[in-house]
């Protein structure tokens, strides 16, 4: 009845840190899977080359995302006139959190290629791991924010599929 009176969610960490973690994990998982998928679809089936390109790509993406996070948070602080009081500490911490989570989860989904010598089997194992972790990310978000677990899990699952499809289509164009 009075939804607008609903109490704010209590987060386990500060709001900006939570958003940085969430963005880093989601970006690391979905974009790395999409990049690898696009490379394989484009006809590149040498595991070493695919992994090298993925490493370069997700490292640059993670750093660029961290720089974007820093810039946005620092600008937000400047708008609110917080910059003079707190300096750069929080925006830097936000950026570092996003970078570490992005790199960590990007590397994690490349693990199947260390154990599977066939690029296509490795790709499907990576898809399975990515989709499972994205669903789990949605579930964790739902639990923290007291939302519907299945709905949030499926939302993240479908977003990952969409990003992977875009990567695959880009690979087809480059073929």
CNS distance restraints for C-alpha pairs under 8 A (distance, minus, plus):
assign (resid   2 and name CA) (resid   6 and name CA) 7.22 0.50 0.50
assign (resid   9 and name CA) (resid 144 and name CA) 7.81 0.50 0.50
assign (resid   9 and name CA) (resid 145 and name CA) 5.77 0.50 0.50
assign (resid   9 and name CA) (resid 146 and name CA) 7.55 0.50 0.50
assign (resid  10 and name CA) (resid 144 and name CA) 7.85 0.50 0.50
assign (resid  10 and name CA) (resid 145 and name CA) 7.62 0.50 0.50
assign (resid  11 and name CA) (resid  15 and name CA) 6.79 0.50 0.50
assign (resid  11 and name CA) (resid  18 and name CA) 7.53 0.50 0.50
assign (resid  11 and name CA) (resid 144 and name CA) 6.68 0.50 0.50
assign (resid  11 and name CA) (resid 145 and name CA) 7.51 0.50 0.50
assign (resid  12 and name CA) (resid  18 and name CA) 7.95 0.50 0.50
assign (resid  12 and name CA) (resid 144 and name CA) 7.81 0.50 0.50
assign (resid  13 and name CA) (resid  17 and name CA) 6.33 0.50 0.50
assign (resid  13 and name CA) (resid  18 and name CA) 6.08 0.50 0.50
assign (resid  14 and name CA) (resid  18 and name CA) 6.22 0.50 0.50
assign (resid  15 and name CA) (resid  19 and name CA) 6.24 0.50 0.50
assign (resid  16 and name CA) (resid  20 and name CA) 6.08 0.50 0.50
assign (resid  16 and name CA) (resid  94 and name CA) 6.55 0.50 0.50
assign (resid  17 and name CA) (resid  21 and name CA) 6.14 0.50 0.50
assign (resid  17 and name CA) (resid  93 and name CA) 7.72 0.50 0.50
assign (resid  17 and name CA) (resid  94 and name CA) 5.59 0.50 0.50
assign (resid  17 and name CA) (resid  97 and name CA) 6.99 0.50 0.50
assign (resid  18 and name CA) (resid  22 and name CA) 6.10 0.50 0.50
assign (resid  19 and name CA) (resid  23 and name CA) 5.92 0.50 0.50
assign (resid  20 and name CA) (resid  24 and name CA) 5.97 0.50 0.50
assign (resid  20 and name CA) (resid  69 and name CA) 7.52 0.50 0.50
assign (resid  20 and name CA) (resid  94 and name CA) 5.75 0.50 0.50
assign (resid  20 and name CA) (resid  95 and name CA) 7.18 0.50 0.50
assign (resid  20 and name CA) (resid  97 and name CA) 6.01 0.50 0.50
assign (resid  20 and name CA) (resid  98 and name CA) 4.74 0.50 0.50
assign (resid  21 and name CA) (resid  25 and name CA) 6.12 0.50 0.50
assign (resid  21 and name CA) (resid  97 and name CA) 5.98 0.50 0.50
assign (resid  21 and name CA) (resid  98 and name CA) 5.47 0.50 0.50
assign (resid  21 and name CA) (resid 101 and name CA) 6.10 0.50 0.50
assign (resid  22 and name CA) (resid  26 and name CA) 6.07 0.50 0.50
assign (resid  22 and name CA) (resid  98 and name CA) 7.95 0.50 0.50
assign (resid  22 and name CA) (resid 137 and name CA) 7.97 0.50 0.50
assign (resid  23 and name CA) (resid  27 and name CA) 5.81 0.50 0.50
assign (resid  23 and name CA) (resid  98 and name CA) 6.62 0.50 0.50
assign (resid  23 and name CA) (resid 102 and name CA) 7.79 0.50 0.50
assign (resid  24 and name CA) (resid  28 and name CA) 5.83 0.50 0.50
assign (resid  24 and name CA) (resid  62 and name CA) 7.52 0.50 0.50
assign (resid  24 and name CA) (resid  65 and name CA) 8.00 0.50 0.50
assign (resid  24 and name CA) (resid  97 and name CA) 7.52 0.50 0.50
assign (resid  24 and name CA) (resid  98 and name CA) 4.48 0.50 0.50
assign (resid  24 and name CA) (resid  99 and name CA) 6.43 0.50 0.50
assign (resid  24 and name CA) (resid 100 and name CA) 7.44 0.50 0.50
assign (resid  24 and name CA) (resid 101 and name CA) 4.87 0.50 0.50
assign (resid  24 and name CA) (resid 102 and name CA) 4.10 0.50 0.50
assign (resid  24 and name CA) (resid 103 and name CA) 7.86 0.50 0.50
assign (resid  25 and name CA) (resid  29 and name CA) 6.11 0.50 0.50
assign (resid  25 and name CA) (resid  98 and name CA) 7.78 0.50 0.50
assign (resid  25 and name CA) (resid 101 and name CA) 5.31 0.50 0.50
assign (resid  25 and name CA) (resid 102 and name CA) 5.22 0.50 0.50
assign (resid  25 and name CA) (resid 104 and name CA) 7.99 0.50 0.50
assign (resid  25 and name CA) (resid 105 and name CA) 5.88 0.50 0.50
assign (resid  26 and name CA) (resid  30 and name CA) 6.01 0.50 0.50
assign (resid  26 and name CA) (resid 102 and name CA) 7.56 0.50 0.50
assign (resid  26 and name CA) (resid 134 and name CA) 6.97 0.50 0.50
assign (resid  26 and name CA) (resid 137 and name CA) 7.81 0.50 0.50
assign (resid  27 and name CA) (resid  31 and name CA) 5.59 0.50 0.50
assign (resid  27 and name CA) (resid  32 and name CA) 7.73 0.50 0.50
assign (resid  27 and name CA) (resid 102 and name CA) 6.14 0.50 0.50
assign (resid  28 and name CA) (resid  32 and name CA) 5.85 0.50 0.50
assign (resid  28 and name CA) (resid  58 and name CA) 7.06 0.50 0.50
assign (resid  28 and name CA) (resid  62 and name CA) 7.46 0.50 0.50
assign (resid  28 and name CA) (resid 101 and name CA) 7.26 0.50 0.50
assign (resid  28 and name CA) (resid 102 and name CA) 4.21 0.50 0.50
assign (resid  28 and name CA) (resid 103 and name CA) 6.28 0.50 0.50
assign (resid  28 and name CA) (resid 104 and name CA) 7.53 0.50 0.50
assign (resid  28 and name CA) (resid 105 and name CA) 5.31 0.50 0.50
assign (resid  28 and name CA) (resid 106 and name CA) 4.45 0.50 0.50
assign (resid  29 and name CA) (resid  33 and name CA) 6.24 0.50 0.50
assign (resid  29 and name CA) (resid 102 and name CA) 7.55 0.50 0.50
assign (resid  29 and name CA) (resid 105 and name CA) 5.77 0.50 0.50
assign (resid  29 and name CA) (resid 106 and name CA) 5.40 0.50 0.50
assign (resid  29 and name CA) (resid 109 and name CA) 6.88 0.50 0.50
assign (resid  29 and name CA) (resid 130 and name CA) 5.93 0.50 0.50
assign (resid  29 and name CA) (resid 133 and name CA) 7.87 0.50 0.50
assign (resid  29 and name CA) (resid 134 and name CA) 7.29 0.50 0.50
assign (resid  29 and name CA) (resid 160 and name CA) 7.95 0.50 0.50
assign (resid  30 and name CA) (resid  34 and name CA) 6.15 0.50 0.50
assign (resid  30 and name CA) (resid 130 and name CA) 7.00 0.50 0.50
assign (resid  30 and name CA) (resid 134 and name CA) 7.92 0.50 0.50
assign (resid  30 and name CA) (resid 160 and name CA) 5.19 0.50 0.50
assign (resid  30 and name CA) (resid 163 and name CA) 6.13 0.50 0.50
assign (resid  30 and name CA) (resid 164 and name CA) 6.69 0.50 0.50
assign (resid  31 and name CA) (resid  35 and name CA) 6.06 0.50 0.50
assign (resid  31 and name CA) (resid  58 and name CA) 7.75 0.50 0.50
assign (resid  31 and name CA) (resid 163 and name CA) 6.70 0.50 0.50
assign (resid  31 and name CA) (resid 164 and name CA) 7.31 0.50 0.50
assign (resid  31 and name CA) (resid 167 and name CA) 7.92 0.50 0.50
assign (resid  32 and name CA) (resid  36 and name CA) 6.18 0.50 0.50
assign (resid  32 and name CA) (resid  54 and name CA) 6.55 0.50 0.50
assign (resid  32 and name CA) (resid  57 and name CA) 7.91 0.50 0.50
assign (resid  32 and name CA) (resid  58 and name CA) 6.25 0.50 0.50
assign (resid  32 and name CA) (resid 106 and name CA) 5.75 0.50 0.50
assign (resid  32 and name CA) (resid 109 and name CA) 7.93 0.50 0.50
assign (resid  33 and name CA) (resid  37 and name CA) 6.00 0.50 0.50
assign (resid  33 and name CA) (resid 109 and name CA) 7.52 0.50 0.50
assign (resid  33 and name CA) (resid 126 and name CA) 7.07 0.50 0.50
assign (resid  33 and name CA) (resid 127 and name CA) 6.83 0.50 0.50
assign (resid  33 and name CA) (resid 130 and name CA) 7.02 0.50 0.50
assign (resid  33 and name CA) (resid 164 and name CA) 6.17 0.50 0.50
assign (resid  34 and name CA) (resid  38 and name CA) 6.01 0.50 0.50
assign (resid  34 and name CA) (resid 163 and name CA) 6.02 0.50 0.50
assign (resid  34 and name CA) (resid 164 and name CA) 4.09 0.50 0.50
assign (resid  34 and name CA) (resid 165 and name CA) 7.08 0.50 0.50
assign (resid  34 and name CA) (resid 166 and name CA) 6.99 0.50 0.50
assign (resid  34 and name CA) (resid 167 and name CA) 4.29 0.50 0.50
assign (resid  34 and name CA) (resid 168 and name CA) 6.52 0.50 0.50
assign (resid  35 and name CA) (resid  39 and name CA) 6.18 0.50 0.50
assign (resid  35 and name CA) (resid  54 and name CA) 6.49 0.50 0.50
assign (resid  35 and name CA) (resid  57 and name CA) 7.91 0.50 0.50
assign (resid  35 and name CA) (resid 164 and name CA) 7.78 0.50 0.50
assign (resid  35 and name CA) (resid 167 and name CA) 5.64 0.50 0.50
assign (resid  35 and name CA) (resid 168 and name CA) 7.83 0.50 0.50
assign (resid  36 and name CA) (resid  40 and name CA) 6.24 0.50 0.50
assign (resid  36 and name CA) (resid  50 and name CA) 6.44 0.50 0.50
assign (resid  36 and name CA) (resid  51 and name CA) 7.69 0.50 0.50
assign (resid  36 and name CA) (resid  54 and name CA) 6.28 0.50 0.50
assign (resid  36 and name CA) (resid 123 and name CA) 7.67 0.50 0.50
assign (resid  36 and name CA) (resid 167 and name CA) 7.90 0.50 0.50
assign (resid  37 and name CA) (resid  41 and name CA) 6.03 0.50 0.50
assign (resid  37 and name CA) (resid 123 and name CA) 7.08 0.50 0.50
assign (resid  37 and name CA) (resid 164 and name CA) 6.76 0.50 0.50
assign (resid  37 and name CA) (resid 167 and name CA) 6.14 0.50 0.50
assign (resid  37 and name CA) (resid 168 and name CA) 5.33 0.50 0.50
assign (resid  37 and name CA) (resid 171 and name CA) 7.43 0.50 0.50
assign (resid  38 and name CA) (resid  42 and name CA) 5.99 0.50 0.50
assign (resid  38 and name CA) (resid 167 and name CA) 4.69 0.50 0.50
assign (resid  38 and name CA) (resid 168 and name CA) 4.17 0.50 0.50
assign (resid  38 and name CA) (resid 169 and name CA) 6.88 0.50 0.50
assign (resid  38 and name CA) (resid 170 and name CA) 5.98 0.50 0.50
assign (resid  38 and name CA) (resid 171 and name CA) 3.92 0.50 0.50
assign (resid  38 and name CA) (resid 172 and name CA) 7.20 0.50 0.50
assign (resid  39 and name CA) (resid  43 and name CA) 6.79 0.50 0.50
assign (resid  39 and name CA) (resid  44 and name CA) 5.60 0.50 0.50
assign (resid  39 and name CA) (resid  45 and name CA) 7.86 0.50 0.50
assign (resid  39 and name CA) (resid  50 and name CA) 6.50 0.50 0.50
assign (resid  39 and name CA) (resid 168 and name CA) 7.78 0.50 0.50
assign (resid  39 and name CA) (resid 171 and name CA) 5.77 0.50 0.50
assign (resid  40 and name CA) (resid  44 and name CA) 4.94 0.50 0.50
assign (resid  40 and name CA) (resid  45 and name CA) 5.58 0.50 0.50
assign (resid  40 and name CA) (resid  50 and name CA) 7.46 0.50 0.50
assign (resid  40 and name CA) (resid 119 and name CA) 7.77 0.50 0.50
assign (resid  40 and name CA) (resid 171 and name CA) 7.35 0.50 0.50
assign (resid  41 and name CA) (resid 168 and name CA) 6.01 0.50 0.50
assign (resid  41 and name CA) (resid 171 and name CA) 5.23 0.50 0.50
assign (resid  41 and name CA) (resid 172 and name CA) 5.98 0.50 0.50
assign (resid  41 and name CA) (resid 175 and name CA) 7.66 0.50 0.50
assign (resid  42 and name CA) (resid 171 and name CA) 4.37 0.50 0.50
assign (resid  42 and name CA) (resid 172 and name CA) 5.39 0.50 0.50
assign (resid  42 and name CA) (resid 173 and name CA) 7.64 0.50 0.50
assign (resid  42 and name CA) (resid 174 and name CA) 5.88 0.50 0.50
assign (resid  42 and name CA) (resid 175 and name CA) 4.56 0.50 0.50
assign (resid  43 and name CA) (resid 175 and name CA) 6.59 0.50 0.50
assign (resid  44 and name CA) (resid  49 and name CA) 7.79 0.50 0.50
assign (resid  44 and name CA) (resid  50 and name CA) 7.00 0.50 0.50
assign (resid  45 and name CA) (resid  50 and name CA) 7.29 0.50 0.50
assign (resid  45 and name CA) (resid 119 and name CA) 6.05 0.50 0.50
assign (resid  46 and name CA) (resid  50 and name CA) 6.28 0.50 0.50
assign (resid  46 and name CA) (resid 119 and name CA) 7.09 0.50 0.50
assign (resid  47 and name CA) (resid  51 and name CA) 6.04 0.50 0.50
assign (resid  47 and name CA) (resid 113 and name CA) 7.23 0.50 0.50
assign (resid  47 and name CA) (resid 117 and name CA) 7.60 0.50 0.50
assign (resid  47 and name CA) (resid 118 and name CA) 7.86 0.50 0.50
assign (resid  47 and name CA) (resid 119 and name CA) 5.87 0.50 0.50
assign (resid  48 and name CA) (resid  52 and name CA) 6.12 0.50 0.50
assign (resid  49 and name CA) (resid  53 and name CA) 6.11 0.50 0.50
assign (resid  50 and name CA) (resid  54 and name CA) 6.03 0.50 0.50
assign (resid  51 and name CA) (resid  55 and name CA) 6.00 0.50 0.50
assign (resid  51 and name CA) (resid 110 and name CA) 7.46 0.50 0.50
assign (resid  52 and name CA) (resid  56 and name CA) 6.25 0.50 0.50
assign (resid  53 and name CA) (resid  57 and name CA) 5.96 0.50 0.50
assign (resid  54 and name CA) (resid  58 and name CA) 5.94 0.50 0.50
assign (resid  55 and name CA) (resid  59 and name CA) 5.97 0.50 0.50
assign (resid  55 and name CA) (resid 107 and name CA) 7.74 0.50 0.50
assign (resid  56 and name CA) (resid  60 and name CA) 6.24 0.50 0.50
assign (resid  57 and name CA) (resid  61 and name CA) 6.06 0.50 0.50
assign (resid  58 and name CA) (resid  62 and name CA) 5.78 0.50 0.50
assign (resid  58 and name CA) (resid 102 and name CA) 7.77 0.50 0.50
assign (resid  58 and name CA) (resid 103 and name CA) 6.74 0.50 0.50
assign (resid  58 and name CA) (resid 106 and name CA) 6.68 0.50 0.50
assign (resid  59 and name CA) (resid  63 and name CA) 6.19 0.50 0.50
assign (resid  59 and name CA) (resid 103 and name CA) 6.48 0.50 0.50
assign (resid  60 and name CA) (resid  64 and name CA) 5.97 0.50 0.50
assign (resid  61 and name CA) (resid  65 and name CA) 5.89 0.50 0.50
assign (resid  62 and name CA) (resid  66 and name CA) 6.09 0.50 0.50
assign (resid  62 and name CA) (resid  98 and name CA) 7.36 0.50 0.50
assign (resid  62 and name CA) (resid  99 and name CA) 5.06 0.50 0.50
assign (resid  62 and name CA) (resid 100 and name CA) 7.92 0.50 0.50
assign (resid  62 and name CA) (resid 102 and name CA) 5.58 0.50 0.50
assign (resid  62 and name CA) (resid 103 and name CA) 6.21 0.50 0.50
assign (resid  63 and name CA) (resid  67 and name CA) 6.13 0.50 0.50
assign (resid  63 and name CA) (resid  99 and name CA) 5.98 0.50 0.50
assign (resid  64 and name CA) (resid  68 and name CA) 6.12 0.50 0.50
assign (resid  65 and name CA) (resid  69 and name CA) 6.07 0.50 0.50
assign (resid  65 and name CA) (resid  95 and name CA) 7.76 0.50 0.50
assign (resid  65 and name CA) (resid  98 and name CA) 7.25 0.50 0.50
assign (resid  65 and name CA) (resid  99 and name CA) 7.11 0.50 0.50
assign (resid  66 and name CA) (resid  70 and name CA) 6.09 0.50 0.50
assign (resid  66 and name CA) (resid  94 and name CA) 7.63 0.50 0.50
assign (resid  66 and name CA) (resid  95 and name CA) 4.26 0.50 0.50
assign (resid  66 and name CA) (resid  96 and name CA) 6.58 0.50 0.50
assign (resid  66 and name CA) (resid  98 and name CA) 5.67 0.50 0.50
assign (resid  66 and name CA) (resid  99 and name CA) 5.33 0.50 0.50
assign (resid  67 and name CA) (resid  71 and name CA) 6.06 0.50 0.50
assign (resid  67 and name CA) (resid  95 and name CA) 6.38 0.50 0.50
assign (resid  68 and name CA) (resid  72 and name CA) 6.06 0.50 0.50
assign (resid  68 and name CA) (resid  95 and name CA) 7.90 0.50 0.50
assign (resid  69 and name CA) (resid  73 and name CA) 6.08 0.50 0.50
assign (resid  69 and name CA) (resid  91 and name CA) 7.28 0.50 0.50
assign (resid  69 and name CA) (resid  94 and name CA) 6.70 0.50 0.50
assign (resid  69 and name CA) (resid  95 and name CA) 5.47 0.50 0.50
assign (resid  69 and name CA) (resid  98 and name CA) 7.65 0.50 0.50
assign (resid  70 and name CA) (resid  74 and name CA) 5.88 0.50 0.50
assign (resid  70 and name CA) (resid  91 and name CA) 4.75 0.50 0.50
assign (resid  70 and name CA) (resid  92 and name CA) 5.93 0.50 0.50
assign (resid  70 and name CA) (resid  94 and name CA) 6.57 0.50 0.50
assign (resid  70 and name CA) (resid  95 and name CA) 5.16 0.50 0.50
assign (resid  71 and name CA) (resid  75 and name CA) 5.93 0.50 0.50
assign (resid  71 and name CA) (resid  91 and name CA) 7.50 0.50 0.50
assign (resid  72 and name CA) (resid  76 and name CA) 6.03 0.50 0.50
assign (resid  73 and name CA) (resid  77 and name CA) 6.14 0.50 0.50
assign (resid  73 and name CA) (resid  90 and name CA) 7.90 0.50 0.50
assign (resid  73 and name CA) (resid  91 and name CA) 5.29 0.50 0.50
assign (resid  73 and name CA) (resid  94 and name CA) 7.89 0.50 0.50
assign (resid  74 and name CA) (resid  78 and name CA) 6.19 0.50 0.50
assign (resid  74 and name CA) (resid  83 and name CA) 7.21 0.50 0.50
assign (resid  74 and name CA) (resid  88 and name CA) 6.96 0.50 0.50
assign (resid  74 and name CA) (resid  91 and name CA) 5.61 0.50 0.50
assign (resid  75 and name CA) (resid  79 and name CA) 6.14 0.50 0.50
assign (resid  76 and name CA) (resid  80 and name CA) 6.28 0.50 0.50
assign (resid  77 and name CA) (resid  81 and name CA) 5.91 0.50 0.50
assign (resid  77 and name CA) (resid  82 and name CA) 4.82 0.50 0.50
assign (resid  77 and name CA) (resid  83 and name CA) 5.19 0.50 0.50
assign (resid  78 and name CA) (resid  82 and name CA) 5.94 0.50 0.50
assign (resid  78 and name CA) (resid  83 and name CA) 5.11 0.50 0.50
assign (resid  78 and name CA) (resid  84 and name CA) 7.90 0.50 0.50
assign (resid  81 and name CA) (resid  85 and name CA) 7.91 0.50 0.50
assign (resid  82 and name CA) (resid  86 and name CA) 6.15 0.50 0.50
assign (resid  82 and name CA) (resid  87 and name CA) 7.68 0.50 0.50
assign (resid  83 and name CA) (resid  87 and name CA) 4.91 0.50 0.50
assign (resid  83 and name CA) (resid  88 and name CA) 7.18 0.50 0.50
assign (resid  86 and name CA) (resid  90 and name CA) 7.78 0.50 0.50
assign (resid  88 and name CA) (resid  92 and name CA) 6.05 0.50 0.50
assign (resid  89 and name CA) (resid  93 and name CA) 6.23 0.50 0.50
assign (resid  90 and name CA) (resid  94 and name CA) 6.07 0.50 0.50
assign (resid  91 and name CA) (resid  95 and name CA) 6.17 0.50 0.50
assign (resid  92 and name CA) (resid  96 and name CA) 6.15 0.50 0.50
assign (resid  93 and name CA) (resid  97 and name CA) 6.10 0.50 0.50
assign (resid  94 and name CA) (resid  98 and name CA) 6.25 0.50 0.50
assign (resid  95 and name CA) (resid  99 and name CA) 6.10 0.50 0.50
assign (resid  96 and name CA) (resid 100 and name CA) 6.06 0.50 0.50
assign (resid  97 and name CA) (resid 101 and name CA) 6.13 0.50 0.50
assign (resid  98 and name CA) (resid 102 and name CA) 5.97 0.50 0.50
assign (resid  99 and name CA) (resid 103 and name CA) 6.11 0.50 0.50
assign (resid 100 and name CA) (resid 104 and name CA) 5.86 0.50 0.50
assign (resid 101 and name CA) (resid 105 and name CA) 6.00 0.50 0.50
assign (resid 102 and name CA) (resid 106 and name CA) 5.97 0.50 0.50
assign (resid 103 and name CA) (resid 107 and name CA) 6.06 0.50 0.50
assign (resid 104 and name CA) (resid 108 and name CA) 6.15 0.50 0.50
assign (resid 105 and name CA) (resid 109 and name CA) 6.44 0.50 0.50
assign (resid 106 and name CA) (resid 110 and name CA) 6.83 0.50 0.50
assign (resid 107 and name CA) (resid 111 and name CA) 6.83 0.50 0.50
assign (resid 109 and name CA) (resid 126 and name CA) 5.66 0.50 0.50
assign (resid 109 and name CA) (resid 129 and name CA) 6.44 0.50 0.50
assign (resid 109 and name CA) (resid 130 and name CA) 6.32 0.50 0.50
assign (resid 110 and name CA) (resid 114 and name CA) 7.44 0.50 0.50
assign (resid 110 and name CA) (resid 126 and name CA) 6.64 0.50 0.50
assign (resid 111 and name CA) (resid 115 and name CA) 7.19 0.50 0.50
assign (resid 111 and name CA) (resid 126 and name CA) 7.90 0.50 0.50
assign (resid 112 and name CA) (resid 116 and name CA) 5.90 0.50 0.50
assign (resid 112 and name CA) (resid 122 and name CA) 5.57 0.50 0.50
assign (resid 112 and name CA) (resid 125 and name CA) 6.21 0.50 0.50
assign (resid 112 and name CA) (resid 126 and name CA) 6.14 0.50 0.50
assign (resid 113 and name CA) (resid 117 and name CA) 6.61 0.50 0.50
assign (resid 113 and name CA) (resid 119 and name CA) 7.36 0.50 0.50
assign (resid 113 and name CA) (resid 122 and name CA) 5.23 0.50 0.50
assign (resid 113 and name CA) (resid 123 and name CA) 7.84 0.50 0.50
assign (resid 113 and name CA) (resid 126 and name CA) 7.98 0.50 0.50
assign (resid 116 and name CA) (resid 121 and name CA) 6.82 0.50 0.50
assign (resid 116 and name CA) (resid 122 and name CA) 5.45 0.50 0.50
assign (resid 117 and name CA) (resid 121 and name CA) 7.96 0.50 0.50
assign (resid 117 and name CA) (resid 122 and name CA) 7.17 0.50 0.50
assign (resid 118 and name CA) (resid 122 and name CA) 6.02 0.50 0.50
assign (resid 119 and name CA) (resid 123 and name CA) 5.96 0.50 0.50
assign (resid 120 and name CA) (resid 124 and name CA) 6.30 0.50 0.50
assign (resid 121 and name CA) (resid 125 and name CA) 6.16 0.50 0.50
assign (resid 122 and name CA) (resid 126 and name CA) 6.01 0.50 0.50
assign (resid 123 and name CA) (resid 127 and name CA) 6.15 0.50 0.50
assign (resid 124 and name CA) (resid 128 and name CA) 6.19 0.50 0.50
assign (resid 125 and name CA) (resid 129 and name CA) 6.17 0.50 0.50
assign (resid 126 and name CA) (resid 130 and name CA) 5.92 0.50 0.50
assign (resid 127 and name CA) (resid 131 and name CA) 6.00 0.50 0.50
assign (resid 128 and name CA) (resid 132 and name CA) 6.04 0.50 0.50
assign (resid 129 and name CA) (resid 133 and name CA) 6.04 0.50 0.50
assign (resid 130 and name CA) (resid 134 and name CA) 6.02 0.50 0.50
assign (resid 130 and name CA) (resid 160 and name CA) 7.70 0.50 0.50
assign (resid 131 and name CA) (resid 135 and name CA) 6.07 0.50 0.50
assign (resid 131 and name CA) (resid 157 and name CA) 5.59 0.50 0.50
assign (resid 131 and name CA) (resid 160 and name CA) 6.59 0.50 0.50
assign (resid 131 and name CA) (resid 161 and name CA) 7.54 0.50 0.50
assign (resid 132 and name CA) (resid 136 and name CA) 6.14 0.50 0.50
assign (resid 132 and name CA) (resid 157 and name CA) 7.53 0.50 0.50
assign (resid 133 and name CA) (resid 137 and name CA) 6.01 0.50 0.50
assign (resid 134 and name CA) (resid 138 and name CA) 6.32 0.50 0.50
assign (resid 134 and name CA) (resid 153 and name CA) 7.24 0.50 0.50
assign (resid 134 and name CA) (resid 156 and name CA) 5.44 0.50 0.50
assign (resid 134 and name CA) (resid 157 and name CA) 5.42 0.50 0.50
assign (resid 134 and name CA) (resid 160 and name CA) 6.83 0.50 0.50
assign (resid 135 and name CA) (resid 139 and name CA) 6.28 0.50 0.50
assign (resid 135 and name CA) (resid 152 and name CA) 7.73 0.50 0.50
assign (resid 135 and name CA) (resid 153 and name CA) 4.25 0.50 0.50
assign (resid 135 and name CA) (resid 154 and name CA) 6.04 0.50 0.50
assign (resid 135 and name CA) (resid 155 and name CA) 7.72 0.50 0.50
assign (resid 135 and name CA) (resid 156 and name CA) 5.58 0.50 0.50
assign (resid 135 and name CA) (resid 157 and name CA) 4.93 0.50 0.50
assign (resid 136 and name CA) (resid 140 and name CA) 6.10 0.50 0.50
assign (resid 136 and name CA) (resid 153 and name CA) 6.23 0.50 0.50
assign (resid 137 and name CA) (resid 141 and name CA) 6.11 0.50 0.50
assign (resid 137 and name CA) (resid 153 and name CA) 6.88 0.50 0.50
assign (resid 137 and name CA) (resid 156 and name CA) 7.19 0.50 0.50
assign (resid 138 and name CA) (resid 142 and name CA) 6.10 0.50 0.50
assign (resid 138 and name CA) (resid 149 and name CA) 7.26 0.50 0.50
assign (resid 138 and name CA) (resid 152 and name CA) 4.71 0.50 0.50
assign (resid 138 and name CA) (resid 153 and name CA) 3.96 0.50 0.50
assign (resid 138 and name CA) (resid 154 and name CA) 7.21 0.50 0.50
assign (resid 138 and name CA) (resid 155 and name CA) 6.99 0.50 0.50
assign (resid 138 and name CA) (resid 156 and name CA) 5.42 0.50 0.50
assign (resid 138 and name CA) (resid 157 and name CA) 7.78 0.50 0.50
assign (resid 139 and name CA) (resid 143 and name CA) 6.18 0.50 0.50
assign (resid 139 and name CA) (resid 149 and name CA) 5.02 0.50 0.50
assign (resid 139 and name CA) (resid 150 and name CA) 6.85 0.50 0.50
assign (resid 139 and name CA) (resid 152 and name CA) 5.97 0.50 0.50
assign (resid 139 and name CA) (resid 153 and name CA) 4.81 0.50 0.50
assign (resid 140 and name CA) (resid 144 and name CA) 6.13 0.50 0.50
assign (resid 140 and name CA) (resid 149 and name CA) 7.92 0.50 0.50
assign (resid 141 and name CA) (resid 145 and name CA) 5.99 0.50 0.50
assign (resid 141 and name CA) (resid 147 and name CA) 7.91 0.50 0.50
assign (resid 141 and name CA) (resid 152 and name CA) 7.32 0.50 0.50
assign (resid 142 and name CA) (resid 146 and name CA) 5.44 0.50 0.50
assign (resid 142 and name CA) (resid 147 and name CA) 4.48 0.50 0.50
assign (resid 142 and name CA) (resid 148 and name CA) 5.85 0.50 0.50
assign (resid 142 and name CA) (resid 149 and name CA) 5.10 0.50 0.50
assign (resid 142 and name CA) (resid 152 and name CA) 5.91 0.50 0.50
assign (resid 142 and name CA) (resid 153 and name CA) 7.75 0.50 0.50
assign (resid 143 and name CA) (resid 147 and name CA) 6.41 0.50 0.50
assign (resid 143 and name CA) (resid 148 and name CA) 7.89 0.50 0.50
assign (resid 143 and name CA) (resid 149 and name CA) 6.63 0.50 0.50
assign (resid 147 and name CA) (resid 152 and name CA) 7.41 0.50 0.50
assign (resid 148 and name CA) (resid 152 and name CA) 6.16 0.50 0.50
assign (resid 149 and name CA) (resid 153 and name CA) 6.04 0.50 0.50
assign (resid 150 and name CA) (resid 154 and name CA) 6.02 0.50 0.50
assign (resid 151 and name CA) (resid 155 and name CA) 6.04 0.50 0.50
assign (resid 152 and name CA) (resid 156 and name CA) 6.37 0.50 0.50
assign (resid 153 and name CA) (resid 157 and name CA) 6.17 0.50 0.50
assign (resid 154 and name CA) (resid 158 and name CA) 5.99 0.50 0.50
assign (resid 155 and name CA) (resid 159 and name CA) 6.18 0.50 0.50
assign (resid 156 and name CA) (resid 160 and name CA) 6.20 0.50 0.50
assign (resid 157 and name CA) (resid 161 and name CA) 6.44 0.50 0.50
assign (resid 158 and name CA) (resid 162 and name CA) 6.20 0.50 0.50
assign (resid 159 and name CA) (resid 163 and name CA) 6.28 0.50 0.50
assign (resid 160 and name CA) (resid 164 and name CA) 6.12 0.50 0.50
assign (resid 161 and name CA) (resid 165 and name CA) 6.09 0.50 0.50
assign (resid 162 and name CA) (resid 166 and name CA) 6.33 0.50 0.50
assign (resid 163 and name CA) (resid 167 and name CA) 6.33 0.50 0.50
assign (resid 164 and name CA) (resid 168 and name CA) 6.12 0.50 0.50
assign (resid 165 and name CA) (resid 169 and name CA) 6.06 0.50 0.50
assign (resid 166 and name CA) (resid 170 and name CA) 6.15 0.50 0.50
assign (resid 167 and name CA) (resid 171 and name CA) 6.27 0.50 0.50
assign (resid 168 and name CA) (resid 172 and name CA) 6.33 0.50 0.50
assign (resid 169 and name CA) (resid 173 and name CA) 6.32 0.50 0.50
assign (resid 170 and name CA) (resid 174 and name CA) 6.32 0.50 0.50
assign (resid 171 and name CA) (resid 175 and name CA) 6.25 0.50 0.50
